[in-house]
Amino acid sequence: MNLGLPELLFMLCLALLAVAIIVFAAARAARRPVEPAPGPQEVDARIRHLAAAGKQIEAIKVLRTHTGMSLRDAKLAVDGLAHGRPIRHPALQGPALQQPGPQQPAGPAADLATRVRRLKSDGRADQAVFLVRGETGMGHDEAVAFVDSIQVAHEGEL
């Protein structure tokens, strides 16, 4: 097949046009600002928001993307949010939360009764019941009885 000069020039123009489009697309992508990765608090807040909105699948996807958790562990963690259990994973802990600083004492977190007392004093008794159920495995009635038995500290006693 013989190609004449017009056909060769046409093919050369097409090739140059394809290269120009690729270079233009690459330059445009390079100028696009890179969004910083969300911090642990933003990821945790997003997961909680999705779970509260009934979007468990999306919450599980976000959790797996940012932590590398298995599907089973991520599902259990998201389901645990409904019962007041926190998601414990190093990827969701900021540097200040991983290592105790001068304002954060080392040692175990506040005991269950202290946390229930704080929730009740904030007017969040229902959340205190979920917390007790999630951490102890108690039934609803038992957890309500436990929360009711905790006396709320007066101002300055916490």
N, C-alpha and C positions, 0 to 999 in steps of 0.2 A: 504494500500500500504506500503510495507516494503522497507525502504531505507537502503542500505548497507553503510558501512564505506566509500567506494570511492565516492558515490553520495553525502554523507554528507560533505565530505571534498571539493568536487567540488563546492557545494553551498556556503560553508563558504568562499572559495577563491573568488567566484563571489561577495559576499557581501563585503568582504574586499577591493576588487578592486573598487567597486562602491564608498565606503567611501573614499578611497585614491584619486579617481578622484575628488570628491566633495571638499575635503580638499585642493587639489592642485589648483583647480579653485578659491577657496576662497582666498588662499594665494596670488595667482597671481593678483587677482583683488585688494587686499589690497596694493600691492606694486606699482600698477599703479599710477602715479602722478595725483593728482586732478588738473584740469585746473581751474584757478580762473575765477569767473564770469566776463563777460565783463563789463567795466564801462559804464556809461551813454553816454559818447562821442563816444565810439566804437559802441554801439547799434545804436545811432542816425546816425552815419556815414554809418553803414551797411544798415539801412533802406533807407537812401538817395541813396546809391549806387544801391540797388536792384530796387528802384522806377525809377531811371534814366535809368537803363538797361531794363526797360519795364517788370520787374518781380514783378508786383504789388501784386500778390497772396503771393509770398514768403515774400515780405516786410510787408504785413498785418500779416502774421504768426509770423514773428519776433517781430513786434510791440505788438501783443496780448500776446505773450509769456513773454515779459519783462515788460509789463504795466498792464496786466489784462483787457485791454479795451474790450468793446463789439465788435462784428464783424462789426456792423454798424459804430461805432465811429472810429475804426481802418481804415476802408475803406475810410471814409470821410477824415481822417487825411492824409492817403497816397495820395489820390486824390488831396488834398490841396497842397501837395509838388510841384506838377506840376504848381500850380498857385502862387508859392512863399510864401505860408503860412507855418510858422514853426509848428512843432508838439509840443504842450504845454502839458506836463504831468510830474508830480513830479518824476516819475521813470526815466525820461530821463534828469533830471537836477542833476548835481553833487552837492555836499554839498556847494561848493564855489558859485554855481549859485543860490542856493535856498536862501542863506542868504547873504545879502550884506556885503562884507568885507571892509577893510580899503581902498582898491584900487578900489572898485566898489561902486559908490554912490547909495544910496537908491532912489527910485522914479521911475517914469514911463520910459519906453524905449524911445529912440529918436523918435521924431514925424516922420510922413511919409515923409514929404518934406526933412528932414535931411537925412533919410535913402536913399531916391532917389538920393539926391545930392551926397552922398558917392558912391553909385553904379555907377552913371554917371562919377564921377571923376576917378573911377577904370576902366572905359571903358566897363561897363556892363549895358548898357542902356536897352537891351532886358530883362534882369533880373529885372530891375527897373519897366518895364511895367508889368511884371508878378506880381510883388509885389503890385503895385497899383491896378491891376485888382482883386487880391485875397483879399485885405483888404477893397476895396471900392465897389466892384461889378460893376465897370465901364466896358463898352464894350472896345474892343481893340482900336478903334479910339480915344475914350475919354481918355483912359489911355496914349496913345502915346502923345496926345496933352498936358496932364498934365505933363508928364515926360519932354517933350520939353520945357515947360514953366518954369521949375526949372533951375535956373542959378547955374552953378558949381562954388563953392568957389575956390578962388585962394589959393596958398600954404600958410598955417598958419592960414587960416580963419575958418577951421573946428574945 
